[in-house]
Amino acid sequence: MFAMTAAAILFTLTLALARAVLGPTTYDRILAVNMAGTKTVLLIAVAGFLTNRPDFLDLALLYVLLNFITTLAVLKYVAYKDFSTADQQ
């Protein structure tokens, strides 16, 4: 069952990466990369269950935090073309 789940996650990961390449706007591409990161976290968690190593869940949680912070930083850079606060103009 976990192997079929991993195959489904890989399929949706492929679709997300295709959207990241073919996305018509920058925001579509950023959201697709964020979704690919989320699918990667799911794949790490499923791999942990497949190999009977629950410590993979800790790695998945760390990757979730990195994915979230990176997405926010990229969106802020795209919106303001700078990483400083938006009030300083």
N, C-alpha and C positions, 0 to 999 in steps of 0.2 A: 504494500500500500504506500509506503514512504517512497519507493522507487517511482511509482506512478505520479506521486505528488511532485517529486523532483523533476520529472519529465515535463509536467504541466507548467511548473515554475520556469524551467528553461525555455519553453515555448513562449510564455508571456514576456520573458526577459528579451527574447529575440524580437518580439513585436515592439517592445518599448525602445530598444536600440534602433529599430527601423524608423520609428517616429522621431527619434533624436536626430537621425541623419536627414530625414525627409521633411521634418517639421517646417511649416510655412513661416512661422514667426519665431523670434528668439525665445519668447515665453513658452511656446510649445516645446522647443528643444530642451529648455531648462527643466520643465516639468517631466519630460520623458526621461531625462537623465536621473532625476529624483526618483521616478518610478522604478527605473532600472536598479538604483541603489537599494530601494525597498525590496525588490525581488531578490537581490543578492543577499540581503539579510535573511529573508525567508529560506533561501537555498542553504545558507550556512547553518540555520537552525535545523533544517531537515537532514543535512549531512551529519550533524551532531547526533540526531536520533538514529540515523542509519548505522553509524559507527559505534553507537552506544557510548558516546563521550559528551556528557552534559555540559562540560566546560566550554563547548562551542557556543552555548547560549550567552555566555559572558562576552565573547568576541562579537556576537551578533548585536548585543546591546551597545557595545562601544561603537560599532559601525553605524548603528542607527543615529547615535548622537553626532558622529562626524558627518553623516549624510545630511542631517537636518541643519547643522551649523553652516556647512558648505553651501547648501541651497540658499539659505538666507543671505549669506555673504555675496553670492553671485547675483541674486536678485537685487540687492542693494546697489551693487556696482553697475548693473545694467540700468537701473532706474536713475542713479545720480552721477554715474561716471566717476565715483570717488568713494572711498571707504570711510571718510570722515562723516561727522554728523550732518544731517540735512539742513540744520538751522544755520550753519555757517556759510552764508552766501554773500 
